[in-house]
Amino acid sequence: MSTLLIGGNGLIGTRLVEYLCEQGEHVISYGRNKPEKKVDGCDYVQGDANDYGNLNMVLKNNSVDRIIHNAGISHPKMLRDNPYMIYKTNVGGVLTSLEAARNYGISRYVYISSGAVYGDVQYDVIDESLKLHAENPYAATKVACEELVRNYGLDSVSLRVGFVYGPRRVNECPVNMILSALLKDGKVSWERGAEQLLDYIYIEDCIEGIVKIAFAKELKHREYNVGGGEVIPYSRIIAKAKELFPEALIEIGEGDLGYDNLGSLSVARAYEDYGWKPRFSIEEGMELYLDWLRKTMQ
């Protein structure tokens, strides 16, 4: 039996393919683009998540016992001037894969959602019982997709992931922004950002959380937070950057970076049900990420 990963490229998808294959799982990676590097134990299929016929053929020709849906517009700042495309891509892709899964009796469906479903909230700790409230088209598609997943009649779960950072991050990332700028220019001077609040999770923690829940014998809940478990003010990231680059000029003003401020994503439910919690602090993650960036930016 195999795992079909829809959206096997990018930050989460690429590392998830590697991790699962390292564990001996056979993976089918389905995505629009060719992978930068193929992984032994993974079969790659090119196709669009909205292509109903193609997805059905993949399931017909392979013995798949779980689908992990990780495809779509993956950043709240992408295509803000084109909400139609965001809705069409994200919601359409999930609906298509849900119906394909239903057609072939797939035993488990895992949707990679986002902490953005909670909106711009002022609570110190955010657990899964909080009412969802989208603040932008990206978040609205995540809320809509969660409702589709929960009500489609499958053994399914939605994983509300925090702000993932680490190797292979392509889209805008506050951790990458400051580390890359310091590596390239040796200084940072921004008008605003020090007060941004986000729940960050290092890529390895994120992958381990997804796999722990996706491969559980029983889904005890239909939604789980997969975050760092604490709210991180950007001032804390700035402080660590100053420690890593003691000679650099780092000046960042008050205000946010244009993201919803988000409190701590409680991981108590995931820990209680499956024994998972993140291993890396933001400071440890930044050190690991910087090592990788130094190697790749040379």
Sequence and secondary structure as in RCSB ss.txt:
>XXXX:A:sequence
MSTLLIGGNGLIGTRLVEYLCEQGEHVISYGRNKPEKKVDGCDYVQGDANDYGNLNMVLKNNSVDRIIHNAGISH
PKMLRDNPYMIYKTNVGGVLTSLEAARNYGISRYVYISSGAVYGDVQYDVIDESLKLHAENPYAATKVACEELVR
NYGLDSVSLRVGFVYGPRRVNECPVNMILSALLKDGKVSWERGAEQLLDYIYIEDCIEGIVKIAFAKELKHREYN
VGGGEVIPYSRIIAKAKELFPEALIEIGEGDLGYDNLGSLSVARAYEDYGWKPRFSIEEGMELYLDWLRKTMQ
>XXXX:A:secstr
 EEEEES SHHHHHHHHHHHHHTT EEEEEESS  SS  TTEEEEE  TT HHHHHHHHHHS EEEEEE  S   
TTTTTT HHHHHHHHHHHHHHHHHHHHHTT S EEEEEEGGGG S   SEE TTS    SSHHHHHHHHHHHHHH
TSSSSEEEEEE EEESTT  S  HHHHHHHHHHHHSEEEESS TT EE EEEHHHHHHHHHHHHT SS S SEEE
ES SS EEHHHHHHHHHHHSTTSEEEE SS  SS    EE  HHHHHHH       HHHHHHHHHHHHHHH  
